[in-house]
Amino acid sequence: MTHMFLLCCLVFLLPTESCRTLCQAARKSKEEVSARTHGACDGVCVDNSNCTQPCPPDTPGNVGFVCRQKKWYKIIDTCRTLTAFNIFEEDSPTMGAPPTSIKISESIKSQGITDMLLQRCPMDLSCVIKNIRRSPRIPGNIAVIVQLLHNISTAELPTNVDETKMQSYSIMANHILDSKSISNWTFIPEKNSSCVLLHSVNTFARRLLINKHPIDIPDAFIHTMGTIISGDNNGKNLTFSMRVNDTRNNVTGRVLITRDEVQKVRSSSQFVSIAFPTLGAILEASLLEKGTVNGLVLSVILPKELKRISLVFEKIRNSKGQGTQCVGWHSFENKWDQHACQMIQENSQQAVCKCRPSKLFTSFSILMSPHTLESPILIYITYIGLGISICSLILCLSIEALVWSRVTKTEISYLRHLCIANVAATLLMADVWFIVASFLGGPTAHHNGCVAATFFVHFFYLSVFFWMLAKALLILYGILIVFHTLPKSVLVASLFSVGYGCPLVIAVITVAATEPGKGYLRPEACWLNWDRTKALLAFVVPALVIVVVNLITVTLVIVKTQRPAIGSSMFQEVRAIVRISKNIAILTPLLGLTWGFGIATVIDDTSLVFHILFSLLNAFQGFFILVFGTILDPKIREALKDRISSAKWISRVSENLSSEFSCHPIKGPS
């Protein structure tokens, strides 16, 4: 009998002592495991090979590694110290010792922990808080707590969810939302654990019962507020102020319900909101989200009558023009979605969003694209280059107008200068509309104006490309076919159809297909959208196709010009090489080959070097057209000389006539 009594005591006391020991061991092992990510496995490291190592002694679970570039990197960690034996407090009411036949792997199941929790402390859920707070925030423990919170949110509780239960629930969630645990979320095998946590908290908060007095449950990494609203209220405003990560300053977030919206509430109803300062970073880390959350994550639970709500987010990183987007968390697709919100106002410190809460969208925040480059060098290059380009294009068109009658005497020269003049004119208009679009400040401030500016920028830049294509087709036509086979009027009409007709069709279809769903514009600038509707493809695809055609054209010109005549000497070959160089130098800027560098910015949009090269080559397109298309043309230079010399001759004649008139005045009748 004595032996049986001692055995029973050991069954109850051993988990308590082992928990303290395991907690201390886990704190040390966390640093040890992280430090062993390089060369953690004993086997030979072959790229893309995997290995598994056991957790520290007496800790269930394992650690998985993958070999990359001859080094082992941790990818999965299921080590845990929380089990059904040690998660409950020592002084909580016991329901009898667990059978000795139960294995550890079975006893740590969160569903079993939940059943025991609802038996031991169903009124306040507090009997696990003490040991959860003591547990290390290692990936395995995080997974156990997430599953526990999920099971609690869906379990049948004996009483309503009051402020006490909500406070205990928040404490458990707060432990794994700590900023120190963000990196450990990446090693949880179930990558959607952060989504499960968010959904569980929102589900449990929906069950919260608010009496007459407002509820305020502040924790460091989760803050819950609730109140009663009715049609008699003049509006409601809940303000959160919380520290984000390890920053000293607080970041605020406000939930605003206007008076007009509140009046839609027929009877007294509950209004609950929850703020998370670190959940955005956890979602980004665990799901590898592209956008970076730049404010608090605010969950809003409203009466069914309310369809719209205003949210004010203070930015964690002060920025303007960094691709800020108002977003809602899609609970089914587990991703941020722009369809749930609309940007109302934005500056460098905060953003105001109008959102539509629903069953799909309960949590909201603002995103900042991590790939947006904001460099003063790019800004200076762009605007200085545009200024030079505009002046060059005006000078180019002036010269063409001045010498037009002298350089367009033949049909071929007429068509060639027609293409050059239209390339210069469309690029000039594209540059002007680009400047207009940049001054509008984005679609948030002037949406309709931004749509118009984007349409004209898209149309005129496409026209530049298609006139370049028209010139390439003209060159091909001149090389392969005799020009006199078609009338001049037919060729001119064909060139204008290609140069203006095709871009107009593409631009109109793009805006008609994407603007009704608010997917035409980028959130941060007046330009074609990429993330939602891929409207930018309506510019990129035609441009790349034209670049390829122009490359083929240059190749044919090179092959055609490098064929030496019979009996040609070495001198003639050198002249052929010179002609090839001139052809490439002239065709490259005129036919848009420099836009091929834009492919590099699409492939690697974080490289400042690619953006600078692309900006340099394209901002100075007008200058290139002036130099290679006009100034270096010997016929244009001769025509200019003739015009200048004739102008001087006319000036001298007029001076002589005026001098003779002054020396011999005409006498009137006496």
CORHU-V255031 format. One line per field, one symbol per residue. psi: psi as a letter, one per 30 degrees, with the letter a starting at -180 (. if undefined). A space follows every 50 residues. Layout:
psi: ???
This chain:
psi: eeeeeeeeeeeeeeeeeeeeeeeeeeeefeeeeefgfjhflflkjkkgll lkklllkgjlalkklkkkhgkkkkfkjgkkfklfegflleglkkglkkkf fklefefgkfeeeeeeefeeifefgfffeefeefkkhleeeeeeeeeeee eeffljkflljaeeeeeeeeeeeeefgkfffeffffgkejfgeeeeeeee eeeefffkjkbeklkjiklegkkkkklkllfflglkjkkkjlkkbglekl klkkjkjleeeeffjelklkjkkkkjffeeeeeeeefhkelkkgalkjkk jllffkfkkkkjkkkejklkgghkkklkjjfefhlkkffflkkekkafel kkkjljkaeejfklakkkkfgkkjkeeeeeeeeeeeeeeeeeeeeeeeee eegeffgheleeeeeefeeeeeeeeeeeeeeefeeeeeffglfeeieeee eeeeeeeeeeeeeeefeeeeeeeeeeeeeflkfgfkleeeeeeeeeeeee eeeeeeeeeeeeffeeghgelkfflilkkeeefhffffeeeeeeeeeeee eeeeeeeeeefgjklkgkaeeeeeeeeeeeeeeeeeeeeeggffffffee feeigfjeeeeeeeeeeffgeeeeeeeffdefjeeeeeeeeeeeeeeeee eeeeeeeeeeeeeikkklk.
